[in-house]
Amino acid sequence: MKHRRDLEDRLLAAQSELRRRLQAAVPPNLKAEFAEFGGITMHQMEVVRRLLLGDEMTMHDVAAALGIGPSGATQLVDRLERRGLAIRERDPRDRRVQRVLPTGRAKALARRFKTGMSRAAEEVLSVLEDDELKIYVELTERIAAAPQEDARPHEQRVRP
């Protein structure tokens, strides 16, 4: 068990460094563009990215996606609205529900963000050979797709 815990600690440290390196590798022009939008944060850009994947999210979806409370989601969406990146609309089927939608400006920024992040990933991941990158991606996708119940400690899982 100690060996597994050590590996988990190493993984968390490595992931923190990977995030730092990816952010450092973002092209300066993209960072400047974020500043132009009033210093949009990575969390805000993550919401914009998710909006563009699904076209709309409820305020509950925003909170759940970022692991924040409803008031935090409201503040985040308020900032996105002020920057012209999102709008809120009441759901016609249930007026208690507010949907968050991306704007055209958000779509344009997201295209540039994706290009910049792709370049950053290419730079940071260049230390891996193609077959190593394939394994890394497959393992990461497997972890990301695992049902939440698989998050319990390894010793508690029941194997078939």
C-alpha angles and dihedrals in degrees: 000000000000090000091053091048090051090051091049090050091050090049093052091049091048092049091052090052091046091053090048092050093047091052091047090051094055106117114258092237090059091048088051090050090052088053089051088058090057096273098306109203129225088251091055091047089050090057091048089049092051091047089055092049093053102017092229143030132186119237086253089055091052092052093046094046092056099033093241134127127261094262091051090051090050092051092047093050090045088058092047090051092050089052092050094244101114141019131201123225130180114245107248090216095050117018091197089068120079118201121208115216131187121244127223088256089056091051092053093047091048092055090053091043092052092050092049094046091048089055090047092050091048090053096045096042095046089099088074126078115232093259091048091050090050091054092045092051094046092050092046091049090049091053092045092049096046114116113254091248089067088066092082117106116290094243092056096055117105114223118212 
